[in-house]
Amino acid sequence: MACATPLAAQQPGGREERKVVTVFFADLVGFTGRAEQLDPEDVRAMLSPYYVRLRSEIERFGGTVEKFIGDAVMAVFGAPVTHEDDPERAVRAALAVRDAVQELNEANPSLDLHVRIAVNTGEVVVAIDLDPSGGEGMVAGDVVNTASRLQQAAPVDGILVGETTYRATERTIEYSESEPVRAKGKAEPIPVWEAVAARSRLGVDVQQRGAAPLVGRAEELDWLTDGLARTLRERRTQLVTLVGVPGIGKSRLVWELAQVVDEDPELIVYWRQGRSLPYGEGVAFWAVGEMVKAQSGILRRGGRGEAARDRRRSHPRRRERELDREPSSAARRAHGGGRPERGSPRRGLRRLAPVLRGAR
């Protein structure tokens, strides 16, 4: 071989791995019959805005469009990029697609498009070094076939999800019960639920299940109560950042701070919190926006009166008080639990009492 002769490009081997993904299927209802009576260019003109909007909504939530087949689309959440909330992302994308189709119809009533959507979660084999030009699917497994069957059984403009997807998203998505689907090739009926809407959460995640005592966090709780005391004393905003791996107890510490304030019947604090979305565009101030909307009674669904009632229910003792002065501080309230043995709210209250008396 002569010097500087380029080596022949080596074809990489077909690498594969097993992953848990969420599969998204959507198909237009009755479009095949309509397309039969239309010119191909007219069909393309009708489908083009649908394709563009569909891809936009799926990718906005972090999904990957695997293929378009006629008027149907298959997308994958969790491959090639995995997120901890892929099932929720997929269901929210399905809700967004349903709304997007309605918006297309409103903009052009002649389209009259309707969809059936299904979302299913399970284990698949993912092709790592996939060449899209080869016509090969990125994922393979029973979860894909099941999602396709569920899509065929979904109601018009409805969204069906499988059991694994439902279990992963039942706290963030509102569902209605649905009859099990008897799918071709399945020995048993498939349990399904119909997605209705994303839950509107006043201030986002204000409650937590469980009653475990707080253990080993007395020092961290003291830091929070000291910060609140400094805010009350100096009348200046304090920023506290809690950093830790998931499940270590960040939200619990914030809730414990809420209990410190709740122990004082005269101290009035509005507890609001927001969630910074890990997907989408234009979400830099999303968390602040959620807190402002929660304070104003503006939710994603429901009227202002309903939001105000929910806010009063979340603070039953304060409902009877007259809010005759501005809140001393703004704080975020997160999940709750049982009364802790150490680092208790009463201990924190004793630390705050002198400051509170001086602030008055």
DRENTI-515759 format. One record per residue (C-alpha): z, y, x; residue in three letters. Coordinates in steps of 0.5 Angstrom, whole numbers, plus 500, padded with zeros to 3 digits. Each point is the difference from the previous one (the first is absolute). Layout:
<recs>
REC / w / v / u / type
REC / Z / Y / X / Ala;
...
</recs>
This chain:
<recs>
REC / w / v / u / type
REC / 500 / 500 / 500 / Met;
REC / 498 / 507 / 503 / Ala;
REC / 505 / 505 / 501 / Cys;
REC / 501 / 505 / 494 / Ala;
REC / 497 / 495 / 495 / Thr;
REC / 503 / 501 / 494 / Pro;
REC / 504 / 494 / 497 / Leu;
REC / 498 / 497 / 493 / Ala;
REC / 504 / 503 / 494 / Ala;
REC / 505 / 494 / 498 / Gln;
REC / 501 / 499 / 493 / Gln;
REC / 507 / 500 / 498 / Pro;
REC / 503 / 494 / 497 / Gly;
REC / 501 / 500 / 493 / Gly;
REC / 508 / 501 / 500 / Arg;
REC / 503 / 499 / 493 / Glu;
REC / 508 / 501 / 498 / Glu;
REC / 504 / 499 / 494 / Arg;
REC / 503 / 506 / 496 / Lys;
REC / 502 / 502 / 494 / Val;
REC / 496 / 505 / 496 / Val;
REC / 499 / 503 / 494 / Thr;
REC / 493 / 499 / 497 / Val;
REC / 497 / 505 / 495 / Phe;
REC / 494 / 498 / 495 / Phe;
REC / 497 / 505 / 495 / Ala;
REC / 494 / 499 / 496 / Asp;
REC / 496 / 505 / 495 / Leu;
REC / 500 / 497 / 493 / Val;
REC / 494 / 499 / 496 / Gly;
REC / 496 / 503 / 505 / Phe;
REC / 495 / 494 / 502 / Thr;
REC / 497 / 501 / 493 / Gly;
REC / 499 / 507 / 500 / Arg;
REC / 497 / 499 / 507 / Ala;
REC / 495 / 495 / 497 / Glu;
REC / 497 / 506 / 496 / Gln;
REC / 500 / 505 / 505 / Leu;
REC / 495 / 502 / 506 / Asp;
REC / 503 / 498 / 507 / Pro;
REC / 500 / 507 / 502 / Glu;
REC / 504 / 502 / 494 / Asp;
REC / 505 / 494 / 501 / Val;
REC / 501 / 503 / 507 / Arg;
REC / 501 / 507 / 498 / Ala;
REC / 506 / 498 / 495 / Met;
REC / 503 / 495 / 505 / Leu;
REC / 500 / 505 / 506 / Ser;
REC / 506 / 505 / 498 / Pro;
REC / 504 / 494 / 498 / Tyr;
REC / 499 / 496 / 507 / Tyr;
REC / 502 / 507 / 503 / Val;
REC / 506 / 501 / 496 / Arg;
REC / 502 / 493 / 500 / Leu;
REC / 500 / 500 / 508 / Arg;
REC / 503 / 506 / 501 / Ser;
REC / 506 / 498 / 495 / Glu;
REC / 501 / 493 / 504 / Ile;
REC / 499 / 503 / 507 / Glu;
REC / 505 / 506 / 498 / Arg;
REC / 506 / 495 / 499 / Phe;
REC / 498 / 496 / 506 / Gly;
REC / 496 / 494 / 497 / Gly;
REC / 493 / 498 / 503 / Thr;
REC / 494 / 499 / 496 / Val;
REC / 497 / 493 / 502 / Glu;
REC / 494 / 500 / 496 / Lys;
REC / 496 / 502 / 494 / Phe;
REC / 497 / 495 / 495 / Ile;
REC / 496 / 504 / 495 / Gly;
REC / 505 / 504 / 496 / Asp;
REC / 506 / 496 / 503 / Ala;
REC / 504 / 501 / 506 / Val;
REC / 505 / 496 / 504 / Met;
REC / 505 / 504 / 504 / Ala;
REC / 506 / 497 / 505 / Val;
REC / 506 / 504 / 501 / Phe;
REC / 504 / 497 / 506 / Gly;
REC / 494 / 498 / 505 / Ala;
REC / 498 / 502 / 505 / Pro;
REC / 506 / 505 / 500 / Val;
REC / 506 / 498 / 497 / Thr;
REC / 505 / 504 / 496 / His;
REC / 507 / 498 / 497 / Glu;
REC / 498 / 503 / 493 / Asp;
REC / 493 / 497 / 500 / Asp;
REC / 501 / 497 / 493 / Pro;
REC / 503 / 507 / 497 / Glu;
REC / 494 / 503 / 503 / Arg;
REC / 495 / 496 / 497 / Ala;
REC / 503 / 500 / 493 / Val;
REC / 500 / 508 / 501 / Arg;
REC / 493 / 500 / 502 / Ala;
REC / 498 / 496 / 494 / Ala;
REC / 504 / 505 / 496 / Leu;
REC / 496 / 506 / 503 / Ala;
REC / 493 / 496 / 499 / Val;
REC / 502 / 499 / 493 / Arg;
REC / 501 / 508 / 499 / Asp;
REC / 494 / 501 / 505 / Ala;
REC / 495 / 497 / 495 / Val;
REC / 503 / 503 / 494 / Gln;
REC / 499 / 507 / 504 / Glu;
REC / 493 / 498 / 501 / Leu;
REC / 499 / 499 / 493 / Asn;
REC / 503 / 506 / 498 / Glu;
REC / 495 / 504 / 505 / Ala;
REC / 494 / 496 / 498 / Asn;
REC / 501 / 497 / 493 / Pro;
REC / 493 / 496 / 500 / Ser;
REC / 503 / 495 / 506 / Leu;
REC / 505 / 497 / 495 / Asp;
REC / 503 / 496 / 506 / Leu;
REC / 506 / 495 / 499 / His;
REC / 503 / 495 / 505 / Val;
REC / 504 / 494 / 500 / Arg;
REC / 505 / 500 / 506 / Ile;
REC / 504 / 494 / 503 / Ala;
REC / 505 / 500 / 506 / Val;
REC / 503 / 494 / 504 / Asn;
REC / 504 / 499 / 506 / Thr;
REC / 500 / 494 / 504 / Gly;
REC / 499 / 496 / 507 / Glu;
REC / 493 / 500 / 502 / Val;
REC / 496 / 499 / 507 / Val;
REC / 497 / 507 / 503 / Val;
REC / 494 / 500 / 504 / Ala;
REC / 502 / 504 / 506 / Ile;
REC / 493 / 501 / 503 / Asp;
REC / 496 / 501 / 494 / Leu;
REC / 493 / 502 / 500 / Asp;
REC / 499 / 504 / 494 / Pro;
REC / 492 / 499 / 501 / Ser;
REC / 501 / 492 / 499 / Gly;
REC / 502 / 500 / 493 / Gly;
REC / 506 / 497 / 501 / Glu;
REC / 507 / 501 / 496 / Gly;
REC / 506 / 503 / 504 / Met;
REC / 505 / 496 / 497 / Val;
REC / 500 / 493 / 497 / Ala;
REC / 505 / 497 / 495 / Gly;
REC / 502 / 498 / 493 / Asp;
REC / 503 / 507 / 499 / Val;
REC / 493 / 502 / 500 / Val;
REC / 497 / 496 / 495 / Asn;
REC / 507 / 501 / 496 / Thr;
REC / 499 / 507 / 500 / Ala;
REC / 492 / 499 / 498 / Ser;
REC / 503 / 496 / 494 / Arg;
REC / 505 / 505 / 498 / Leu;
REC / 495 / 506 / 500 / Gln;
REC / 496 / 496 / 495 / Gln;
REC / 506 / 499 / 495 / Ala;
REC / 502 / 507 / 501 / Ala;
REC / 499 / 505 / 494 / Pro;
REC / 495 / 505 / 500 / Val;
REC / 503 / 506 / 504 / Asp;
REC / 506 / 496 / 501 / Gly;
REC / 503 / 497 / 507 / Ile;
REC / 503 / 493 / 501 / Leu;
REC / 504 / 498 / 506 / Val;
REC / 503 / 493 / 502 / Gly;
REC / 507 / 498 / 501 / Glu;
REC / 501 / 502 / 507 / Thr;
REC / 497 / 507 / 499 / Thr;
REC / 504 / 501 / 494 / Tyr;
REC / 507 / 498 / 504 / Arg;
REC / 498 / 505 / 506 / Ala;
REC / 499 / 506 / 495 / Thr;
REC / 504 / 499 / 494 / Glu;
REC / 505 / 506 / 502 / Arg;
REC / 494 / 505 / 501 / Thr;
REC / 495 / 498 / 495 / Ile;
REC / 501 / 499 / 493 / Glu;
REC / 497 / 494 / 497 / Tyr;
REC / 499 / 497 / 493 / Ser;
REC / 501 / 492 / 499 / Glu;
REC / 493 / 496 / 499 / Ser;
REC / 498 / 493 / 498 / Glu;
REC / 499 / 496 / 506 / Pro;
REC / 493 / 499 / 502 / Val;
REC / 497 / 493 / 499 / Arg;
REC / 495 / 500 / 506 / Ala;
REC / 494 / 496 / 501 / Lys;
REC / 502 / 495 / 506 / Gly;
REC / 508 / 501 / 499 / Lys;
REC / 504 / 495 / 498 / Ala;
REC / 505 / 504 / 497 / Glu;
REC / 500 / 507 / 496 / Pro;
REC / 501 / 506 / 505 / Ile;
REC / 505 / 505 / 498 / Pro;
REC / 498 / 507 / 500 / Val;
REC / 502 / 507 / 499 / Trp;
REC / 497 / 506 / 497 / Glu;
REC / 501 / 506 / 505 / Ala;
REC / 501 / 506 / 495 / Val;
REC / 502 / 506 / 505 / Ala;
REC / 503 / 502 / 506 / Ala;
REC / 508 / 501 / 498 / Arg;
REC / 502 / 507 / 500 / Ser;
REC / 506 / 501 / 504 / Arg;
REC / 505 / 506 / 499 / Leu;
REC / 500 / 502 / 507 / Gly;
REC / 498 / 493 / 503 / Val;
REC / 504 / 494 / 500 / Asp;
REC / 507 / 503 / 498 / Val;
REC / 503 / 493 / 499 / Gln;
REC / 501 / 494 / 504 / Gln;
REC / 503 / 493 / 497 / Arg;
REC / 505 / 497 / 504 / Gly;
REC / 508 / 501 / 501 / Ala;
REC / 501 / 498 / 507 / Ala;
REC / 505 / 504 / 504 / Pro;
REC / 498 / 505 / 505 / Leu;
REC / 502 / 497 / 507 / Val;
REC / 500 / 503 / 507 / Gly;
REC / 497 / 507 / 498 / Arg;
REC / 506 / 504 / 500 / Ala;
REC / 498 / 505 / 506 / Glu;
REC / 493 / 501 / 497 / Glu;
REC / 503 / 502 / 493 / Leu;
REC / 504 / 505 / 504 / Asp;
REC / 494 / 503 / 503 / Trp;
REC / 497 / 501 / 493 / Leu;
REC / 507 / 503 / 497 / Thr;
REC / 500 / 504 / 506 / Asp;
REC / 493 / 503 / 499 / Gly;
REC / 502 / 501 / 492 / Leu;
REC / 506 / 504 / 502 / Ala;
REC / 496 / 504 / 505 / Arg;
REC / 495 / 502 / 495 / Thr;
REC / 505 / 502 / 495 / Leu;
REC / 504 / 504 / 505 / Arg;
REC / 494 / 503 / 503 / Glu;
REC / 496 / 501 / 494 / Arg;
REC / 494 / 497 / 505 / Arg;
REC / 495 / 494 / 499 / Thr;
REC / 502 / 494 / 504 / Gln;
REC / 495 / 495 / 502 / Leu;
REC / 502 / 493 / 501 / Val;
REC / 495 / 494 / 502 / Thr;
REC / 502 / 493 / 499 / Leu;
REC / 496 / 495 / 505 / Val;
REC / 500 / 493 / 499 / Gly;
REC / 497 / 493 / 499 / Val;
REC / 499 / 498 / 493 / Pro;
REC / 506 / 498 / 496 / Gly;
REC / 505 / 502 / 505 / Ile;
REC / 503 / 505 / 495 / Gly;
REC / 497 / 507 / 500 / Lys;
REC / 499 / 501 / 493 / Ser;
REC / 507 / 497 / 499 / Arg;
REC / 503 / 505 / 504 / Leu;
REC / 497 / 506 / 496 / Val;
REC / 503 / 497 / 494 / Trp;
REC / 507 / 500 / 503 / Glu;
REC / 499 / 507 / 501 / Leu;
REC / 498 / 501 / 493 / Ala;
REC / 507 / 497 / 498 / Gln;
REC / 503 / 505 / 505 / Val;
REC / 498 / 505 / 496 / Val;
REC / 501 / 497 / 493 / Asp;
REC / 507 / 499 / 501 / Glu;
REC / 501 / 508 / 499 / Asp;
REC / 499 / 502 / 493 / Pro;
REC / 499 / 507 / 502 / Glu;
REC / 495 / 499 / 505 / Leu;
REC / 493 / 500 / 497 / Ile;
REC / 494 / 498 / 504 / Val;
REC / 493 / 498 / 498 / Tyr;
REC / 498 / 493 / 503 / Trp;
REC / 493 / 499 / 501 / Arg;
REC / 496 / 496 / 505 / Gln;
REC / 492 / 499 / 501 / Gly;
REC / 496 / 495 / 503 / Arg;
REC / 495 / 501 / 506 / Ser;
REC / 494 / 496 / 498 / Leu;
REC / 497 / 495 / 506 / Pro;
REC / 493 / 501 / 497 / Tyr;
REC / 495 / 505 / 497 / Gly;
REC / 498 / 507 / 502 / Glu;
REC / 503 / 506 / 499 / Gly;
REC / 507 / 497 / 499 / Val;
REC / 504 / 505 / 506 / Ala;
REC / 504 / 503 / 495 / Phe;
REC / 501 / 494 / 495 / Trp;
REC / 507 / 499 / 501 / Ala;
REC / 502 / 507 / 498 / Val;
REC / 495 / 500 / 494 / Gly;
REC / 504 / 494 / 497 / Glu;
REC / 506 / 504 / 501 / Met;
REC / 498 / 506 / 497 / Val;
REC / 497 / 496 / 494 / Lys;
REC / 506 / 497 / 499 / Ala;
REC / 504 / 506 / 500 / Gln;
REC / 495 / 503 / 495 / Ser;
REC / 500 / 494 / 496 / Gly;
REC / 492 / 499 / 501 / Ile;
REC / 499 / 493 / 501 / Leu;
REC / 493 / 496 / 500 / Arg;
REC / 501 / 497 / 493 / Arg;
REC / 504 / 503 / 494 / Gly;
REC / 502 / 506 / 498 / Gly;
REC / 504 / 506 / 502 / Arg;
REC / 506 / 498 / 495 / Gly;
REC / 500 / 493 / 502 / Glu;
REC / 500 / 502 / 508 / Ala;
REC / 506 / 504 / 498 / Ala;
REC / 504 / 495 / 496 / Arg;
REC / 499 / 495 / 506 / Asp;
REC / 503 / 505 / 505 / Arg;
REC / 506 / 501 / 495 / Arg;
REC / 501 / 493 / 499 / Arg;
REC / 500 / 499 / 508 / Ser;
REC / 506 / 505 / 500 / His;
REC / 504 / 499 / 494 / Pro;
REC / 506 / 503 / 502 / Arg;
REC / 496 / 507 / 502 / Arg;
REC / 497 / 500 / 493 / Arg;
REC / 506 / 503 / 498 / Glu;
REC / 501 / 505 / 505 / Arg;
REC / 497 / 507 / 500 / Glu;
REC / 496 / 501 / 506 / Leu;
REC / 502 / 507 / 501 / Asp;
REC / 499 / 501 / 507 / Arg;
REC / 494 / 498 / 505 / Glu;
REC / 501 / 493 / 504 / Pro;
REC / 503 / 500 / 506 / Ser;
REC / 496 / 495 / 504 / Ser;
REC / 494 / 496 / 498 / Ala;
REC / 500 / 493 / 502 / Ala;
REC / 497 / 493 / 499 / Arg;
REC / 503 / 495 / 496 / Arg;
REC / 498 / 493 / 501 / Ala;
REC / 502 / 493 / 499 / His;
REC / 507 / 498 / 497 / Gly;
REC / 505 / 494 / 501 / Gly;
REC / 507 / 498 / 499 / Gly;
REC / 506 / 504 / 502 / Arg;
REC / 501 / 499 / 508 / Pro;
REC / 506 / 499 / 503 / Glu;
REC / 499 / 504 / 507 / Arg;
REC / 497 / 506 / 500 / Gly;
REC / 501 / 501 / 493 / Ser;
REC / 498 / 507 / 496 / Pro;
REC / 507 / 501 / 499 / Arg;
REC / 501 / 501 / 507 / Arg;
REC / 494 / 504 / 501 / Gly;
REC / 503 / 505 / 494 / Leu;
REC / 506 / 501 / 504 / Arg;
REC / 497 / 502 / 506 / Arg;
REC / 496 / 505 / 495 / Leu;
REC / 505 / 503 / 496 / Ala;
REC / 503 / 505 / 504 / Pro;
REC / 492 / 503 / 501 / Val;
REC / 499 / 499 / 493 / Leu;
REC / 506 / 504 / 498 / Arg;
REC / 498 / 506 / 505 / Gly;
REC / 493 / 500 / 497 / Ala;
REC / 503 / 502 / 494 / Arg;
</recs>
